Every structure is written in structure tokens, then in C-alpha cells.
Amino acid sequence: MEKTNQKNRHVYWNPYFGGFLLGLLIIFTFYITGRGLGASGAVKSGVVTVVNKVSPEHTENNAYYKKFIDGESSPMNNWLVFEALGVIMGAFLSGAMTGRVKLKIQHSPKITGKRRLVFALIGGLLFGFGAQIARGCTSGAALSGISVLATAGFISMMAIFGTGYLVAYFFRKNWI
């Protein structure tokens, strides 16, 4: 009985410790690369690469795509791509070490798995669209911005958490 409870238990790091480590990582990233963290740049590199493989003519004629295409190197040869791959591998490693690697959809008993996936997809698309408009994702615009005391970083963080707090009111019935 004790073994079953121990296996199904969720073991998470203290969020303050995780935040402290994230702060150290941002400082280390600035020291090594001269810029902060970010994930949306990796997605952009992937999209540009796919578009260039499917339709090189379109990439050459599009001002946005063209600035990322260099005849000598691939857009995938970007440190942000390797950062994102490292995050994915680290997540799987962490899950494997704690016995939590399994395919499942976590959701409240009040909604279905399908509804949870639809909301996650819509949220992800909106967040990706917003990251392109803002020229950076949460980690790029907010965390890295705050770490260099940029006003835009503080505004981004307040907007992200403020909007999340306000919108949560309308969706909380799906979770509690």
C-alpha cells in the first residue's frame, strides 16, 4: 500500500528554489551569450526552415523570412534552438528520474480531456501570436527584460500576470 502511494505522489521542487535557479540561469546566459533567455526564437527558426524547404521562392520574396535566411547557414543553427531542445530533454530527464513520464492529459473532473486539449491549443496559439507581436515570449520579454532592469520587462511581466489573473476568473469553474 505504501509503495503505491509513494509511486503516485507528485514531487515538485519548491517554486522559490526553482525561481532562484532560473535567476542564476539568466545571469549565466547573459554572461555566456550576451543576451537573455527566450523560446519563441527557436519556434521562429523552425518555421522559417520549414517554409524555406517547402517553398524557397516564397522565402526569398518575403521580407520577413528573407532576413533569417543566409545562404551559408541554416536558421536552425541558432543557440535558441539548442536551448529549446535542452529544455525538452531536461523535462524528459526530470520526468524519467521521478517516474512521471507517461502519456496522459491532466484535467479537472469537471471537463473532458478533449476540452482541455482544445483550451491548451487555443491558449498556445494566442500566446505564440502574442509573442510575435511583442517580439518575445515570457522568458525573453519579461524575465530577461527584468534581469537588466528594463522598463519594458516590468510592463510585460505585469501585463502577463495581470491578464492571467483577470482571465482566470472566467475559466476557474473548469478547474475547481
Secondary structure by P-SEA (a helix, b strand, c coil): caaaaaaabbbbccaaaaaaaaaaaaaaaaaacccccccaaaaaaaaaaaaaaacaaaaaacaaaaaaccccccccccaaaaaaaaaaaaaaaaaaaaccccbbbbbcccccaaaaaaaaaaaaaaaaaaaaaaccccccccaaaaaaccaaaaaaaaaaaaaaaaaaaacccccc
